[in-house]
Amino acid sequence: MERAPADGTAEILFIGNATLLIRYGGLTLLTDPNFLHRGQFAHLGYGLVSRRLTEPALDAADLPHADLDAVVLSHLHGDHFDRVARRHLDRGLPFVTTPHASRTLQGLFGYRRAMGLRTWESHTLRRGDSTVRITSLPGRHALGPVGALLPPVMGSLLEFGDRSGEVRLVLYLTGDTLYHDELGEIARRYPDIHLAVLHLGGTTLPGGLMVTMDAGQGNDLLEAIGPRRVLPVHYDDYGVFRSPLSAFLAEAERRGHGARVVRCGRGERVTVGADAVV
């Protein structure tokens, strides 16, 4: 096992798409495990597929399986939980996800410790002296009636600390959401988010339906939530993405947020603390 990050900090490895390996103290979390290779197709439901354009920075077989404490899964789509991940992730590994995804993970795939959280519900994990409270936050993959055709999605708040109950580091994972008014409640409840991980890409389905934030919406959310730093992900891995990272960066600069953006490419690591990102 690698040496734990410095006290009060988390080390984040960006594997690709929305897949992160997050280490805090003795805890290790994996988010939205997507390990398809370039040229393989992710299944998005209703016969829709999208070809992967990139390689993941790490193969599923090379994950630190013995050290994984849980998977945080925003929703069940093939670019967030795929057949490669199913082959390699132990069926006893806890998943923290939506009630919809939890039922499918348990009943269809045999992940017996999958846990579904409703919006604003929390679950705490511990290893040694390290703790993380995971809270389900609002997310909408699509607005209006068409939203019923897509799997429910959640954002996740990760509050890291120790057994004393002190919270040392707060991360927000948006999940595949569009910007909508309910997200403003997050800022009221959690006014000091150290890092927000934004799922971007302007994912557009046939017929022109956009189902993830584009550059403008991503910056709208940044302004509504007010995190100290933002890490953009989920922007160039699949053919259905229409809003590139460059568009988000340009819009952030235009609005005066450029200094808050954390640059981290696939295969790179950043160390995040309450006051700094390295």
FIZA-768494 format. One record per residue (C-alpha): x, y, z; residue in one letter. Coordinates in pm, 1 decimal, always signed. Layout:
+----------+----------+----------+--------+
!       c1 !       c2 !       c3 ! martor !
+----------+----------+----------+--------+
!        X !        Y !        Z !      a !
...
+----------+----------+----------+--------+
This chain:
+----------+----------+----------+--------+
!       c1 !       c2 !       c3 ! martor !
+----------+----------+----------+--------+
!     +0.0 !     +0.0 !     +0.0 !      m !
!   +125.0 !   +350.9 !    -81.5 !      e !
!   +197.8 !   +598.3 !   +194.1 !      r !
!   -114.8 !   +783.3 !   +306.4 !      a !
!   -153.7 !  +1150.4 !   +203.9 !      p !
!    -50.8 !  +1418.3 !   +450.4 !      a !
!   -285.0 !  +1475.1 !   +742.0 !      d !
!   -605.0 !  +1650.8 !   +640.4 !      g !
!   -547.9 !  +1611.6 !   +265.6 !      t !
!   -676.8 !  +1380.2 !     -5.2 !      a !
!   -482.5 !  +1250.2 !   -301.8 !      e !
!   -691.1 !  +1221.9 !   -617.8 !      i !
!   -589.4 !  +1014.5 !   -920.3 !      l !
!   -788.9 !  +1101.6 !  -1233.2 !      f !
!   -835.7 !   +773.5 !  -1421.4 !      i !
!  -1067.4 !   +911.3 !  -1690.7 !      g !
!  -1426.4 !  +1014.4 !  -1759.9 !      n !
!  -1573.2 !  +1048.6 !  -1404.8 !      a !
!  -1350.0 !   +781.2 !  -1249.8 !      t !
!  -1136.0 !   +899.4 !   -958.5 !      l !
!   -934.1 !   +714.1 !   -699.3 !      l !
!   -948.2 !   +921.1 !   -379.8 !      i !
!   -724.1 !   +847.6 !    -80.4 !      r !
!   -764.9 !  +1019.1 !   +255.7 !      y !
!   -571.7 !   +882.8 !   +553.7 !      g !
!   -644.8 !   +510.4 !   +556.1 !      g !
!   -954.4 !   +541.3 !   +334.9 !      l !
!   -965.9 !   +473.3 !    -39.6 !      t !
!  -1274.5 !   +548.8 !   -252.9 !      l !
!  -1338.1 !   +479.5 !   -620.4 !      l !
!  -1591.7 !   +689.0 !   -810.4 !      t !
!  -1800.2 !   +594.4 !  -1114.7 !      d !
!  -1581.2 !   +302.4 !  -1231.2 !      p !
!  -1541.0 !   +316.9 !  -1609.1 !      n !
!  -1260.9 !   +103.1 !  -1748.5 !      f !
!  -1368.1 !    +44.6 !  -2108.4 !      l !
!  -1086.4 !    +91.5 !  -2358.0 !      h !
!  -1068.5 !   +311.5 !  -2665.1 !      r !
!  -1305.0 !   +183.8 !  -2933.2 !      g !
!  -1532.4 !     -7.8 !  -2695.4 !      q !
!  -1895.1 !    +94.8 !  -2659.8 !      f !
!  -2070.7 !   +212.9 !  -2345.0 !      a !
!  -2439.4 !   +122.1 !  -2321.7 !      h !
!  -2662.7 !   +418.1 !  -2235.0 !      l !
!  -3000.2 !   +244.0 !  -2242.7 !      g !
!  -3281.1 !   +214.1 !  -2499.3 !      y !
!  -3033.2 !    +77.3 !  -2751.6 !      g !
!  -2813.5 !   +387.3 !  -2735.2 !      l !
!  -2437.1 !   +334.5 !  -2728.1 !      v !
!  -2135.4 !   +562.1 !  -2742.8 !      s !
!  -1780.1 !   +473.6 !  -2845.5 !      r !
!  -1499.2 !   +549.5 !  -2602.7 !      r !
!  -1241.3 !   +782.0 !  -2756.0 !      l !
!   -972.6 !   +757.9 !  -2486.8 !      t !
!   -786.2 !   +502.4 !  -2278.0 !      e !
!   -835.0 !   +489.3 !  -1899.4 !      p !
!   -516.3 !   +578.7 !  -1715.3 !      a !
!   -540.2 !   +262.2 !  -1505.7 !      l !
!   -673.7 !    -84.9 !  -1582.5 !      d !
!   -936.9 !   -225.1 !  -1348.7 !      a !
!   -708.6 !   -520.0 !  -1273.0 !      a !
!   -446.3 !   -277.6 !  -1141.6 !      d !
!   -666.9 !   -108.4 !   -883.1 !      l !
!   -557.3 !   -141.0 !   -518.9 !      p !
!   -843.0 !   -385.1 !   -458.8 !      h !
!   -739.3 !   -482.4 !   -105.7 !      a !
!   -742.6 !   -116.6 !     -3.1 !      d !
!  -1076.8 !    -13.2 !   -156.3 !      l !
!  -1332.3 !    +85.3 !   +105.8 !      d !
!  -1625.1 !   +172.1 !   -122.5 !      a !
!  -1740.7 !   +280.5 !   -465.2 !      v !
!  -1933.9 !   +606.4 !   -490.5 !      v !
!  -2160.2 !   +563.0 !   -793.1 !      l !
!  -2363.7 !   +856.5 !   -921.4 !      s !
!  -2595.5 !   +646.3 !  -1138.9 !      h !
!  -2618.6 !   +339.8 !  -1361.2 !      l !
!  -2500.6 !   +429.3 !  -1709.4 !      h !
!  -2242.9 !   +236.2 !  -1908.9 !      g !
!  -1989.7 !   +518.2 !  -1898.2 !      d !
!  -2002.2 !   +519.1 !  -1515.4 !      h !
!  -2024.3 !   +149.0 !  -1433.4 !      f !
!  -1931.0 !    -88.6 !  -1712.2 !      d !
!  -1880.2 !   -457.1 !  -1787.5 !      r !
!  -1503.9 !   -432.6 !  -1726.7 !      v !
!  -1560.6 !   -294.5 !  -1377.7 !      a !
!  -1813.1 !   -570.5 !  -1306.8 !      r !
!  -1555.8 !   -835.5 !  -1393.3 !      r !
!  -1295.3 !   -696.3 !  -1155.1 !      h !
!  -1474.1 !   -539.4 !   -857.6 !      l !
!  -1539.1 !   -776.1 !   -569.0 !      d !
!  -1906.1 !   -852.4 !   -501.5 !      r !
!  -1851.4 !   -775.9 !   -133.1 !      g !
!  -1731.4 !   -420.9 !   -200.5 !      l !
!  -1969.8 !   -154.2 !    -63.3 !      p !
!  -2135.5 !    +76.7 !   -315.7 !      f !
!  -2292.3 !   +406.3 !   -210.2 !      v !
!  -2537.3 !   +511.9 !   -477.0 !      t !
!  -2901.2 !   +586.9 !   -559.0 !      t !
!  -3181.4 !   +352.1 !   -443.1 !      p !
!  -3246.7 !   +265.6 !   -809.9 !      h !
!  -2885.5 !   +167.9 !   -873.7 !      a !
!  -2861.3 !    -17.0 !   -541.6 !      s !
!  -3151.5 !   -245.3 !   -629.9 !      r !
!  -2997.7 !   -330.3 !   -965.7 !      t !
!  -2649.5 !   -382.6 !   -823.3 !      l !
!  -2782.6 !   -622.9 !   -561.2 !      q !
!  -3042.4 !   -805.8 !   -766.5 !      g !
!  -2880.1 !   -827.2 !  -1107.9 !      l !
!  -2506.5 !   -808.0 !  -1040.0 !      f !
!  -2476.7 !   -953.9 !   -689.5 !      g !
!  -2319.1 !   -658.2 !   -509.5 !      y !
!  -2475.9 !   -747.8 !   -177.6 !      r !
!  -2344.1 !   -442.6 !    +10.2 !      r !
!  -2478.3 !   -181.2 !   -231.0 !      a !
!  -2652.2 !    +95.6 !    -35.6 !      m !
!  -2904.8 !   +339.0 !   -179.8 !      g !
!  -2924.6 !   +690.1 !    -36.7 !      l !
!  -3215.3 !   +925.2 !    -93.0 !      r !
!  -3138.2 !  +1293.0 !   -144.0 !      t !
!  -2982.1 !  +1448.0 !   +170.4 !      w !
!  -2933.8 !  +1106.8 !   +335.5 !      e !
!  -2584.1 !  +1019.0 !   +460.3 !      s !
!  -2368.8 !   +716.6 !   +534.8 !      h !
!  -2036.4 !   +716.1 !   +722.5 !      t !
!  -1737.9 !   +494.5 !   +647.6 !      l !
!  -1437.0 !   +444.7 !   +875.6 !      r !
!  -1095.2 !   +289.1 !   +848.4 !      r !
!   -854.8 !   +333.8 !  +1135.0 !      g !
!   -877.1 !   +694.5 !  +1248.8 !      d !
!  -1010.8 !   +818.6 !   +913.8 !      s !
!  -1378.4 !   +880.4 !   +841.3 !      t !
!  -1585.7 !  +1001.5 !   +549.1 !      v !
!  -1951.6 !  +1096.3 !   +560.6 !      r !
!  -2110.0 !  +1053.9 !   +217.0 !      i !
!  -2427.7 !  +1254.9 !   +158.1 !      t !
!  -2652.9 !  +1220.5 !   -145.8 !      s !
!  -2714.5 !  +1555.3 !   -314.4 !      l !
!  -2968.3 !  +1660.5 !   -579.8 !      p !
!  -2901.5 !  +1574.8 !   -942.5 !      g !
!  -3109.2 !  +1568.3 !  -1260.7 !      r !
!  -2983.1 !  +1399.3 !  -1574.2 !      h !
!  -3255.8 !  +1570.7 !  -1776.8 !      a !
!  -3524.3 !  +1827.2 !  -1706.1 !      l !
!  -3896.3 !  +1784.1 !  -1769.6 !      g !
!  -4081.9 !  +1461.3 !  -1856.7 !      p !
!  -3788.0 !  +1311.8 !  -2047.2 !      v !
!  -3605.2 !  +1283.6 !  -1716.6 !      g !
!  -3816.4 !   +979.0 !  -1636.7 !      a !
!  -3647.8 !   +793.7 !  -1923.4 !      l !
!  -3301.0 !   +827.0 !  -1770.6 !      l !
!  -3170.1 !   +660.3 !  -1454.2 !      p !
!  -3189.3 !   +865.8 !  -1133.2 !      p !
!  -2862.2 !  +1039.7 !  -1055.6 !      v !
!  -2712.2 !  +1182.7 !   -740.0 !      m !
!  -2437.4 !  +1420.6 !   -651.0 !      g !
!  -2221.8 !  +1328.4 !   -352.5 !      s !
!  -2073.5 !  +1530.2 !    -69.4 !      l !
!  -1765.4 !  +1371.2 !    +86.2 !      l !
!  -1680.3 !  +1509.3 !   +430.8 !      e !
!  -1346.4 !  +1368.5 !   +544.2 !      f !
!  -1225.0 !  +1379.6 !   +900.9 !      g !
!  -1128.8 !  +1170.2 !  +1199.2 !      d !
!  -1300.5 !   +995.5 !  +1487.9 !      r !
!  -1328.0 !  +1319.6 !  +1683.3 !      s !
!  -1600.1 !  +1427.5 !  +1441.1 !      g !
!  -1403.1 !  +1723.1 !  +1305.6 !      e !
!  -1447.3 !  +1768.7 !   +929.9 !      v !
!  -1112.9 !  +1848.4 !   +767.4 !      r !
!  -1191.7 !  +1834.8 !   +396.1 !      l !
!  -1512.5 !  +1867.7 !   +191.2 !      v !
!  -1544.1 !  +1745.6 !   -168.8 !      l !
!  -1852.7 !  +1772.2 !   -390.3 !      y !
!  -1899.3 !  +1533.8 !   -684.4 !      l !
!  -2175.7 !  +1669.7 !   -906.9 !      t !
!  -2269.0 !  +1348.3 !  -1084.6 !      g !
!  -2423.5 !  +1371.6 !  -1431.3 !      d !
!  -2657.7 !  +1659.7 !  -1362.8 !      t !
!  -2780.9 !  +1961.0 !  -1549.0 !      l !
!  -2780.5 !  +2293.6 !  -1370.1 !      y !
!  -3115.8 !  +2353.0 !  -1198.4 !      h !
!  -3251.7 !  +2562.6 !   -911.8 !      d !
!  -3249.8 !  +2284.6 !   -651.4 !      e !
!  -2870.1 !  +2280.1 !   -662.9 !      l !
!  -2870.0 !  +2617.9 !   -488.5 !      g !
!  -2978.8 !  +2442.0 !   -169.1 !      e !
!  -2637.3 !  +2273.5 !   -158.8 !      i !
!  -2466.9 !  +2608.9 !   -100.2 !      a !
!  -2708.0 !  +2693.6 !   +180.9 !      r !
!  -2645.5 !  +2364.1 !   +362.5 !      r !
!  -2275.0 !  +2335.5 !   +281.6 !      y !
!  -2130.2 !  +2684.8 !   +240.7 !      p !
!  -1762.2 !  +2583.8 !   +252.6 !      d !
!  -1681.2 !  +2324.2 !    -13.5 !      i !
!  -1308.0 !  +2288.6 !    -69.4 !      h !
!  -1324.6 !  +2116.9 !   -408.9 !      l !
!  -1611.4 !  +2060.0 !   -652.3 !      a !
!  -1564.3 !  +1789.1 !   -916.7 !      v !
!  -1778.1 !  +1895.0 !  -1213.8 !      l !
!  -1917.9 !  +1640.6 !  -1461.5 !      h !
!  -1917.9 !  +1838.4 !  -1785.3 !      l !
!  -1912.9 !  +1750.4 !  -2156.1 !      g !
!  -2251.7 !  +1880.6 !  -2265.8 !      g !
!  -2349.8 !  +1517.9 !  -2333.4 !      t !
!  -2603.6 !  +1529.0 !  -2616.5 !      t !
!  -2827.8 !  +1239.0 !  -2712.7 !      l !
!  -2990.4 !  +1185.2 !  -3054.3 !      p !
!  -3247.7 !  +1455.2 !  -3114.0 !      g !
!  -3032.9 !  +1719.1 !  -2947.5 !      g !
!  -3120.5 !  +1644.4 !  -2582.8 !      l !
!  -2839.2 !  +1767.1 !  -2355.2 !      m !
!  -2805.7 !  +1561.9 !  -2035.7 !      v !
!  -2485.9 !  +1689.1 !  -1867.2 !      t !
!  -2357.3 !  +2040.4 !  -1806.9 !      m !
!  -2183.1 !  +2227.9 !  -2084.3 !      d !
!  -1932.4 !  +2510.0 !  -2031.2 !      a !
!  -2197.0 !  +2767.5 !  -1943.3 !      g !
!  -2390.4 !  +2547.7 !  -1702.3 !      q !
!  -2071.0 !  +2429.6 !  -1534.0 !      g !
!  -1975.8 !  +2788.5 !  -1462.0 !      n !
!  -2329.6 !  +2865.8 !  -1346.8 !      d !
!  -2297.1 !  +2587.9 !  -1090.0 !      l !
!  -1952.8 !  +2710.2 !   -986.1 !      l !
!  -2103.5 !  +3051.2 !   -913.5 !      e !
!  -2404.4 !  +2908.2 !   -731.5 !      a !
!  -2205.1 !  +2671.8 !   -507.1 !      i !
!  -1895.5 !  +2884.2 !   -453.7 !      g !
!  -1632.7 !  +2612.3 !   -396.3 !      p !
!  -1274.1 !  +2717.0 !   -331.5 !      r !
!  -1152.2 !  +2505.2 !   -624.8 !      r !
!  -1308.9 !  +2310.8 !   -913.2 !      v !
!  -1182.7 !  +2001.7 !  -1093.6 !      l !
!  -1344.0 !  +1944.4 !  -1436.1 !      p !
!  -1394.7 !  +1582.8 !  -1548.3 !      v !
!  -1620.9 !  +1394.7 !  -1794.9 !      h !
!  -1553.7 !  +1606.4 !  -2103.3 !      y !
!  -1379.7 !  +1419.2 !  -2387.5 !      d !
!  -1398.2 !  +1043.5 !  -2334.9 !      d !
!  -1706.1 !   +962.6 !  -2545.8 !      y !
!  -1851.2 !  +1061.9 !  -2879.6 !      g !
!  -2170.2 !  +1198.7 !  -2721.1 !      v !
!  -1973.9 !  +1478.6 !  -2550.2 !      f !
!  -2019.1 !  +1808.0 !  -2732.8 !      r !
!  -1868.8 !  +2068.8 !  -2497.2 !      s !
!  -1489.0 !  +2035.5 !  -2465.9 !      p !
!  -1275.0 !  +2122.0 !  -2166.9 !      l !
!  -1135.9 !  +2420.0 !  -2357.0 !      s !
!  -1483.1 !  +2576.1 !  -2367.0 !      a !
!  -1522.9 !  +2543.0 !  -1990.0 !      f !
!  -1177.0 !  +2689.1 !  -1926.0 !      l !
!  -1241.5 !  +2983.4 !  -2158.7 !      a !
!  -1575.7 !  +3057.3 !  -1992.6 !      e !
!  -1419.4 !  +3031.7 !  -1646.1 !      a !
!  -1154.5 !  +3283.4 !  -1748.8 !      e !
!  -1417.8 !  +3515.5 !  -1895.7 !      r !
!  -1613.1 !  +3511.2 !  -1568.7 !      r !
!  -1304.7 !  +3559.3 !  -1353.6 !      g !
!  -1284.7 !  +3202.9 !  -1214.5 !      h !
!   -973.2 !  +3082.1 !  -1392.1 !      g !
!   -759.8 !  +3071.1 !  -1077.6 !      a !
!  -1006.7 !  +2835.7 !   -911.5 !      r !
!   -975.4 !  +2564.2 !  -1177.5 !      v !
!   -755.6 !  +2263.2 !  -1093.2 !      v !
!   -578.0 !  +2119.0 !  -1398.8 !      r !
!   -545.4 !  +1741.2 !  -1377.6 !      c !
!   -520.1 !  +1523.3 !  -1686.7 !      g !
!   -583.8 !  +1150.1 !  -1709.7 !      r !
!   -320.1 !   +962.8 !  -1515.8 !      g !
!   -224.9 !  +1267.3 !  -1309.9 !      e !
!   -266.0 !  +1315.5 !   -935.2 !      r !
!   -349.2 !  +1618.7 !   -727.3 !      v !
!   -334.9 !  +1654.5 !   -351.4 !      t !
!   -621.3 !  +1858.6 !   -209.3 !      v !
!   -631.6 !  +2027.3 !   +129.0 !      g !
!   -866.0 !  +2279.6 !   +283.1 !      a !
!   -638.7 !  +2565.5 !   +178.2 !      d !
!   -439.9 !  +2442.9 !   -119.5 !      a !
!   -416.0 !  +2206.5 !   -414.7 !      v !
!    -78.9 !  +2058.7 !   -510.8 !      v !
+----------+----------+----------+--------+
